[in-house]
Amino acid sequence: MSGKLQKAKGLKKSRIGMYVSIGASLFSVVGTVKRGREARREGDMLQLVDVAVSAAGIVTGVALLVRELRRLDIDDVLWDD
């Protein structure tokens, strides 16, 4: 069991793992947009605030993942030297 867990942790820092994480984050945008449209239609200000906070979290998460991808690319270039 420990080997599988170690393998899964390694995937998190890999390029493929980063792309999967970005895709999952962007997929959550669909649900957030639906919730935002429903909140706007109902005029529910509290739900709109919740959607805005969720959207900010998604944007921040994707930005962090992109930064990590760039670091992986820089490490790859430095490794080749």
Backbone atoms as SQL, in Angstrom:
CREATE TABLE atoms (id INTEGER PRIMARY KEY, chain TEXT, resi INTEGER, resn TEXT, atom TEXT, x REAL, y REAL, z REAL);
INSERT INTO atoms VALUES
  (1, 'A', 1, 'MET', 'N', 0.823, -1.197, 0.000),
  (2, 'A', 1, 'MET', 'CA', 0.000, 0.000, 0.000),
  (3, 'A', 1, 'MET', 'C', 0.865, 1.258, 0.000),
  (4, 'A', 2, 'SER', 'N', 1.983, 1.201, 0.667),
  (5, 'A', 2, 'SER', 'CA', 2.873, 2.342, 0.759),
  (6, 'A', 2, 'SER', 'C', 3.430, 2.733, -0.611),
  (7, 'A', 3, 'GLY', 'N', 3.706, 1.741, -1.445),
  (8, 'A', 3, 'GLY', 'CA', 4.225, 2.025, -2.782),
  (9, 'A', 3, 'GLY', 'C', 3.230, 2.769, -3.642),
  (10, 'A', 4, 'LYS', 'N', 1.962, 2.391, -3.549),
  (11, 'A', 4, 'LYS', 'CA', 0.918, 3.073, -4.319),
  (12, 'A', 4, 'LYS', 'C', 0.737, 4.501, -3.835),
  (13, 'A', 5, 'LEU', 'N', 0.799, 4.682, -2.524),
  (14, 'A', 5, 'LEU', 'CA', 0.654, 6.022, -1.969),
  (15, 'A', 5, 'LEU', 'C', 1.816, 6.904, -2.399),
  (16, 'A', 6, 'GLN', 'N', 3.009, 6.355, -2.389),
  (17, 'A', 6, 'GLN', 'CA', 4.187, 7.102, -2.820),
  (18, 'A', 6, 'GLN', 'C', 4.092, 7.473, -4.290),
  (19, 'A', 7, 'LYS', 'N', 3.571, 6.563, -5.100),
  (20, 'A', 7, 'LYS', 'CA', 3.401, 6.812, -6.521),
  (21, 'A', 7, 'LYS', 'C', 2.389, 7.933, -6.755),
  (22, 'A', 8, 'ALA', 'N', 1.308, 7.931, -5.976),
  (23, 'A', 8, 'ALA', 'CA', 0.288, 8.972, -6.097),
  (24, 'A', 8, 'ALA', 'C', 0.845, 10.322, -5.676),
  (25, 'A', 9, 'LYS', 'N', 1.673, 10.363, -4.658),
  (26, 'A', 9, 'LYS', 'CA', 2.279, 11.622, -4.237),
  (27, 'A', 9, 'LYS', 'C', 3.240, 12.144, -5.296),
  (28, 'A', 10, 'GLY', 'N', 3.930, 11.236, -5.971),
  (29, 'A', 10, 'GLY', 'CA', 4.836, 11.642, -7.044),
  (30, 'A', 10, 'GLY', 'C', 4.088, 12.221, -8.234),
  (31, 'A', 11, 'LEU', 'N', 2.880, 11.717, -8.495),
  (32, 'A', 11, 'LEU', 'CA', 2.074, 12.227, -9.602),
  (33, 'A', 11, 'LEU', 'C', 1.660, 13.665, -9.365),
  (34, 'A', 12, 'LYS', 'N', 1.458, 14.028, -8.102),
  (35, 'A', 12, 'LYS', 'CA', 1.036, 15.385, -7.776),
  (36, 'A', 12, 'LYS', 'C', 2.075, 16.409, -8.229),
  (37, 'A', 13, 'LYS', 'N', 3.344, 16.080, -8.147),
  (38, 'A', 13, 'LYS', 'CA', 4.401, 17.007, -8.534),
  (39, 'A', 13, 'LYS', 'C', 4.849, 16.822, -9.979),
  (40, 'A', 14, 'SER', 'N', 4.268, 15.882, -10.694),
  (41, 'A', 14, 'SER', 'CA', 4.665, 15.666, -12.080),
  (42, 'A', 14, 'SER', 'C', 3.910, 16.611, -13.002),
  (43, 'A', 15, 'ARG', 'N', 4.397, 16.725, -14.215),
  (44, 'A', 15, 'ARG', 'CA', 3.749, 17.590, -15.198),
  (45, 'A', 15, 'ARG', 'C', 2.339, 17.091, -15.516),
  (46, 'A', 16, 'ILE', 'N', 2.177, 15.789, -15.653),
  (47, 'A', 16, 'ILE', 'CA', 0.855, 15.227, -15.940),
  (48, 'A', 16, 'ILE', 'C', -0.094, 15.514, -14.789),
  (49, 'A', 17, 'GLY', 'N', 0.385, 15.356, -13.567),
  (50, 'A', 17, 'GLY', 'CA', -0.433, 15.647, -12.396),
  (51, 'A', 17, 'GLY', 'C', -0.876, 17.101, -12.357),
  (52, 'A', 18, 'MET', 'N', 0.021, 17.989, -12.759),
  (53, 'A', 18, 'MET', 'CA', -0.323, 19.411, -12.799),
  (54, 'A', 18, 'MET', 'C', -1.421, 19.680, -13.832),
  (55, 'A', 19, 'TYR', 'N', -1.289, 19.058, -15.009),
  (56, 'A', 19, 'TYR', 'CA', -2.315, 19.251, -16.030),
  (57, 'A', 19, 'TYR', 'C', -3.659, 18.688, -15.585),
  (58, 'A', 20, 'VAL', 'N', -3.647, 17.565, -14.899),
  (59, 'A', 20, 'VAL', 'CA', -4.890, 16.986, -14.382),
  (60, 'A', 20, 'VAL', 'C', -5.504, 17.918, -13.352),
  (61, 'A', 21, 'SER', 'N', -4.694, 18.484, -12.488),
  (62, 'A', 21, 'SER', 'CA', -5.193, 19.412, -11.475),
  (63, 'A', 21, 'SER', 'C', -5.777, 20.673, -12.099),
  (64, 'A', 22, 'ILE', 'N', -5.104, 21.198, -13.126),
  (65, 'A', 22, 'ILE', 'CA', -5.623, 22.381, -13.817),
  (66, 'A', 22, 'ILE', 'C', -6.956, 22.048, -14.486),
  (67, 'A', 23, 'GLY', 'N', -7.022, 20.884, -15.133),
  (68, 'A', 23, 'GLY', 'CA', -8.278, 20.470, -15.775),
  (69, 'A', 23, 'GLY', 'C', -9.404, 20.320, -14.775),
  (70, 'A', 24, 'ALA', 'N', -9.117, 19.743, -13.624),
  (71, 'A', 24, 'ALA', 'CA', -10.146, 19.584, -12.595),
  (72, 'A', 24, 'ALA', 'C', -10.606, 20.941, -12.079),
  (73, 'A', 25, 'SER', 'N', -9.663, 21.856, -11.909),
  (74, 'A', 25, 'SER', 'CA', -10.027, 23.192, -11.450),
  (75, 'A', 25, 'SER', 'C', -10.899, 23.910, -12.479),
  (76, 'A', 26, 'LEU', 'N', -10.514, 23.798, -13.738),
  (77, 'A', 26, 'LEU', 'CA', -11.297, 24.458, -14.776),
  (78, 'A', 26, 'LEU', 'C', -12.667, 23.799, -14.959),
  (79, 'A', 27, 'PHE', 'N', -12.743, 22.496, -14.704),
  (80, 'A', 27, 'PHE', 'CA', -14.024, 21.804, -14.790),
  (81, 'A', 27, 'PHE', 'C', -14.984, 22.312, -13.718),
  (82, 'A', 28, 'SER', 'N', -14.450, 22.708, -12.568),
  (83, 'A', 28, 'SER', 'CA', -15.306, 23.227, -11.499),
  (84, 'A', 28, 'SER', 'C', -15.896, 24.596, -11.856),
  (85, 'A', 29, 'VAL', 'N', -15.329, 25.247, -12.862),
  (86, 'A', 29, 'VAL', 'CA', -15.873, 26.532, -13.315),
  (87, 'A', 29, 'VAL', 'C', -17.305, 26.351, -13.823),
  (88, 'A', 30, 'VAL', 'N', -17.583, 25.217, -14.457),
  (89, 'A', 30, 'VAL', 'CA', -18.921, 24.971, -15.006),
  (90, 'A', 30, 'VAL', 'C', -19.972, 25.039, -13.905),
  (91, 'A', 31, 'GLY', 'N', -19.715, 24.352, -12.801),
  (92, 'A', 31, 'GLY', 'CA', -20.659, 24.368, -11.685),
  (93, 'A', 31, 'GLY', 'C', -20.786, 25.741, -11.058),
  (94, 'A', 32, 'THR', 'N', -19.671, 26.451, -10.981),
  (95, 'A', 32, 'THR', 'CA', -19.694, 27.783, -10.386),
  (96, 'A', 32, 'THR', 'C', -20.499, 28.745, -11.255),
  (97, 'A', 33, 'VAL', 'N', -20.346, 28.648, -12.561),
  (98, 'A', 33, 'VAL', 'CA', -21.110, 29.508, -13.466),
  (99, 'A', 33, 'VAL', 'C', -22.602, 29.202, -13.356),
  (100, 'A', 34, 'LYS', 'N', -22.945, 27.921, -13.276),
  (101, 'A', 34, 'LYS', 'CA', -24.360, 27.549, -13.127),
  (102, 'A', 34, 'LYS', 'C', -24.934, 28.119, -11.838),
  (103, 'A', 35, 'ARG', 'N', -24.167, 27.995, -10.754),
  (104, 'A', 35, 'ARG', 'CA', -24.635, 28.543, -9.476),
  (105, 'A', 35, 'ARG', 'C', -24.779, 30.057, -9.550),
  (106, 'A', 36, 'GLY', 'N', -23.866, 30.709, -10.260),
  (107, 'A', 36, 'GLY', 'CA', -23.924, 32.162, -10.407),
  (108, 'A', 36, 'GLY', 'C', -25.146, 32.607, -11.187),
  (109, 'A', 37, 'ARG', 'N', -25.454, 31.883, -12.259),
  (110, 'A', 37, 'ARG', 'CA', -26.642, 32.233, -13.046),
  (111, 'A', 37, 'ARG', 'C', -27.913, 32.053, -12.233),
  (112, 'A', 38, 'GLU', 'N', -27.963, 30.955, -11.476),
  (113, 'A', 38, 'GLU', 'CA', -29.141, 30.697, -10.647),
  (114, 'A', 38, 'GLU', 'C', -29.279, 31.764, -9.559),
  (115, 'A', 39, 'ALA', 'N', -28.176, 32.136, -8.937),
  (116, 'A', 39, 'ALA', 'CA', -28.209, 33.153, -7.889),
  (117, 'A', 39, 'ALA', 'C', -28.637, 34.502, -8.452),
  (118, 'A', 40, 'ARG', 'N', -28.150, 34.830, -9.642),
  (119, 'A', 40, 'ARG', 'CA', -28.525, 36.095, -10.256),
  (120, 'A', 40, 'ARG', 'C', -30.009, 36.102, -10.620),
  (121, 'A', 41, 'ARG', 'N', -30.488, 34.958, -11.142),
  (122, 'A', 41, 'ARG', 'CA', -31.894, 34.854, -11.510),
  (123, 'A', 41, 'ARG', 'C', -32.798, 35.007, -10.287),
  (124, 'A', 42, 'GLU', 'N', -32.370, 34.408, -9.167),
  (125, 'A', 42, 'GLU', 'CA', -33.164, 34.487, -7.940),
  (126, 'A', 42, 'GLU', 'C', -32.930, 35.783, -7.174),
  (127, 'A', 43, 'GLY', 'N', -31.878, 36.518, -7.520),
  (128, 'A', 43, 'GLY', 'CA', -31.560, 37.751, -6.808),
  (129, 'A', 43, 'GLY', 'C', -30.981, 37.499, -5.423),
  (130, 'A', 44, 'ASP', 'N', -30.345, 36.363, -5.242),
  (131, 'A', 44, 'ASP', 'CA', -29.792, 35.970, -3.944),
  (132, 'A', 44, 'ASP', 'C', -28.368, 36.504, -3.820),
  (133, 'A', 45, 'MET', 'N', -28.219, 37.579, -3.066),
  (134, 'A', 45, 'MET', 'CA', -26.933, 38.242, -2.937),
  (135, 'A', 45, 'MET', 'C', -25.907, 37.371, -2.204),
  (136, 'A', 46, 'LEU', 'N', -26.357, 36.616, -1.210),
  (137, 'A', 46, 'LEU', 'CA', -25.436, 35.771, -0.461),
  (138, 'A', 46, 'LEU', 'C', -24.852, 34.668, -1.342),
  (139, 'A', 47, 'GLN', 'N', -25.673, 34.095, -2.186),
  (140, 'A', 47, 'GLN', 'CA', -25.175, 33.086, -3.123),
  (141, 'A', 47, 'GLN', 'C', -24.211, 33.708, -4.127),
  (142, 'A', 48, 'LEU', 'N', -24.501, 34.922, -4.569),
  (143, 'A', 48, 'LEU', 'CA', -23.590, 35.603, -5.499),
  (144, 'A', 48, 'LEU', 'C', -22.225, 35.846, -4.862),
  (145, 'A', 49, 'VAL', 'N', -22.227, 36.225, -3.587),
  (146, 'A', 49, 'VAL', 'CA', -20.962, 36.417, -2.881),
  (147, 'A', 49, 'VAL', 'C', -20.222, 35.087, -2.783),
  (148, 'A', 50, 'ASP', 'N', -20.959, 34.006, -2.496),
  (149, 'A', 50, 'ASP', 'CA', -20.349, 32.680, -2.413),
  (150, 'A', 50, 'ASP', 'C', -19.736, 32.276, -3.752),
  (151, 'A', 51, 'VAL', 'N', -20.431, 32.563, -4.827),
  (152, 'A', 51, 'VAL', 'CA', -19.917, 32.252, -6.165),
  (153, 'A', 51, 'VAL', 'C', -18.657, 33.071, -6.453),
  (154, 'A', 52, 'ALA', 'N', -18.662, 34.336, -6.063),
  (155, 'A', 52, 'ALA', 'CA', -17.486, 35.187, -6.295),
  (156, 'A', 52, 'ALA', 'C', -16.274, 34.665, -5.519),
  (157, 'A', 53, 'VAL', 'N', -16.494, 34.238, -4.285),
  (158, 'A', 53, 'VAL', 'CA', -15.397, 33.695, -3.482),
  (159, 'A', 53, 'VAL', 'C', -14.905, 32.380, -4.090),
  (160, 'A', 54, 'SER', 'N', -15.824, 31.546, -4.546),
  (161, 'A', 54, 'SER', 'CA', -15.442, 30.291, -5.198),
  (162, 'A', 54, 'SER', 'C', -14.636, 30.552, -6.464),
  (163, 'A', 55, 'ALA', 'N', -15.076, 31.520, -7.252),
  (164, 'A', 55, 'ALA', 'CA', -14.369, 31.863, -8.488),
  (165, 'A', 55, 'ALA', 'C', -12.967, 32.376, -8.176),
  (166, 'A', 56, 'ALA', 'N', -12.840, 33.183, -7.131),
  (167, 'A', 56, 'ALA', 'CA', -11.516, 33.680, -6.745),
  (168, 'A', 56, 'ALA', 'C', -10.614, 32.521, -6.327),
  (169, 'A', 57, 'GLY', 'N', -11.181, 31.554, -5.635),
  (170, 'A', 57, 'GLY', 'CA', -10.409, 30.378, -5.239),
  (171, 'A', 57, 'GLY', 'C', -9.952, 29.564, -6.431),
  (172, 'A', 58, 'ILE', 'N', -10.823, 29.432, -7.415),
  (173, 'A', 58, 'ILE', 'CA', -10.463, 28.690, -8.633),
  (174, 'A', 58, 'ILE', 'C', -9.342, 29.399, -9.377),
  (175, 'A', 59, 'VAL', 'N', -9.465, 30.705, -9.536),
  (176, 'A', 59, 'VAL', 'CA', -8.441, 31.488, -10.243),
  (177, 'A', 59, 'VAL', 'C', -7.101, 31.393, -9.515),
  (178, 'A', 60, 'THR', 'N', -7.142, 31.508, -8.197),
  (179, 'A', 60, 'THR', 'CA', -5.912, 31.418, -7.409),
  (180, 'A', 60, 'THR', 'C', -5.284, 30.034, -7.538),
  (181, 'A', 61, 'GLY', 'N', -6.109, 29.000, -7.464),
  (182, 'A', 61, 'GLY', 'CA', -5.598, 27.639, -7.585),
  (183, 'A', 61, 'GLY', 'C', -4.950, 27.377, -8.931),
  (184, 'A', 62, 'VAL', 'N', -5.592, 27.830, -9.994),
  (185, 'A', 62, 'VAL', 'CA', -5.025, 27.645, -11.333),
  (186, 'A', 62, 'VAL', 'C', -3.729, 28.442, -11.479),
  (187, 'A', 63, 'ALA', 'N', -3.705, 29.650, -10.925),
  (188, 'A', 63, 'ALA', 'CA', -2.480, 30.463, -11.001),
  (189, 'A', 63, 'ALA', 'C', -1.329, 29.779, -10.271),
  (190, 'A', 64, 'LEU', 'N', -1.605, 29.178, -9.122),
  (191, 'A', 64, 'LEU', 'CA', -0.565, 28.459, -8.384),
  (192, 'A', 64, 'LEU', 'C', -0.075, 27.240, -9.163),
  (193, 'A', 65, 'LEU', 'N', -0.985, 26.532, -9.786),
  (194, 'A', 65, 'LEU', 'CA', -0.602, 25.365, -10.572),
  (195, 'A', 65, 'LEU', 'C', 0.227, 25.754, -11.792),
  (196, 'A', 66, 'VAL', 'N', -0.156, 26.843, -12.449),
  (197, 'A', 66, 'VAL', 'CA', 0.609, 27.321, -13.611),
  (198, 'A', 66, 'VAL', 'C', 2.009, 27.741, -13.178),
  (199, 'A', 67, 'ARG', 'N', 2.094, 28.414, -12.032),
  (200, 'A', 67, 'ARG', 'CA', 3.417, 28.800, -11.521),
  (201, 'A', 67, 'ARG', 'C', 4.276, 27.568, -11.251),
  (202, 'A', 68, 'GLU', 'N', 3.690, 26.542, -10.675),
  (203, 'A', 68, 'GLU', 'CA', 4.426, 25.314, -10.406),
  (204, 'A', 68, 'GLU', 'C', 4.860, 24.627, -11.704),
  (205, 'A', 69, 'LEU', 'N', 3.982, 24.669, -12.718),
  (206, 'A', 69, 'LEU', 'CA', 4.359, 24.114, -14.029),
  (207, 'A', 69, 'LEU', 'C', 5.558, 24.854, -14.610),
  (208, 'A', 70, 'ARG', 'N', 5.548, 26.157, -14.483),
  (209, 'A', 70, 'ARG', 'CA', 6.680, 26.948, -14.993),
  (210, 'A', 70, 'ARG', 'C', 7.957, 26.592, -14.251),
  (211, 'A', 71, 'ARG', 'N', 7.840, 26.382, -12.942),
  (212, 'A', 71, 'ARG', 'CA', 9.024, 25.982, -12.176),
  (213, 'A', 71, 'ARG', 'C', 9.534, 24.621, -12.640),
  (214, 'A', 72, 'LEU', 'N', 8.620, 23.705, -12.941),
  (215, 'A', 72, 'LEU', 'CA', 9.041, 22.409, -13.452),
  (216, 'A', 72, 'LEU', 'C', 9.771, 22.559, -14.774),
  (217, 'A', 73, 'ASP', 'N', 9.276, 23.463, -15.636),
  (218, 'A', 73, 'ASP', 'CA', 9.932, 23.701, -16.922),
  (219, 'A', 73, 'ASP', 'C', 11.328, 24.292, -16.722),
  (220, 'A', 74, 'ILE', 'N', 11.461, 25.206, -15.791),
  (221, 'A', 74, 'ILE', 'CA', 12.768, 25.816, -15.514),
  (222, 'A', 74, 'ILE', 'C', 13.723, 24.762, -14.964),
  (223, 'A', 75, 'ASP', 'N', 13.216, 23.921, -14.053),
  (224, 'A', 75, 'ASP', 'CA', 14.054, 22.849, -13.504),
  (225, 'A', 75, 'ASP', 'C', 14.499, 21.899, -14.595),
  (226, 'A', 76, 'ASP', 'N', 13.619, 21.600, -15.561),
  (227, 'A', 76, 'ASP', 'CA', 13.971, 20.712, -16.660),
  (228, 'A', 76, 'ASP', 'C', 15.079, 21.309, -17.523),
  (229, 'A', 77, 'VAL', 'N', 14.980, 22.599, -17.767),
  (230, 'A', 77, 'VAL', 'CA', 16.003, 23.277, -18.583),
  (231, 'A', 77, 'VAL', 'C', 17.326, 23.297, -17.840),
  (232, 'A', 78, 'LEU', 'N', 17.299, 23.586, -16.550),
  (233, 'A', 78, 'LEU', 'CA', 18.526, 23.605, -15.763),
  (234, 'A', 78, 'LEU', 'C', 19.121, 22.207, -15.643),
  (235, 'A', 79, 'TRP', 'N', 18.278, 21.202, -15.593),
  (236, 'A', 79, 'TRP', 'CA', 18.744, 19.832, -15.472),
  (237, 'A', 79, 'TRP', 'C', 19.488, 19.383, -16.722),
  (238, 'A', 80, 'ASP', 'N', 19.056, 19.893, -17.884),
  (239, 'A', 80, 'ASP', 'CA', 19.676, 19.488, -19.152),
  (240, 'A', 80, 'ASP', 'C', 21.111, 20.003, -19.284),
  (241, 'A', 81, 'ASP', 'N', 21.434, 21.124, -18.615),
  (242, 'A', 81, 'ASP', 'CA', 22.776, 21.713, -18.748),
  (243, 'A', 81, 'ASP', 'C', 23.822, 20.868, -18.193);
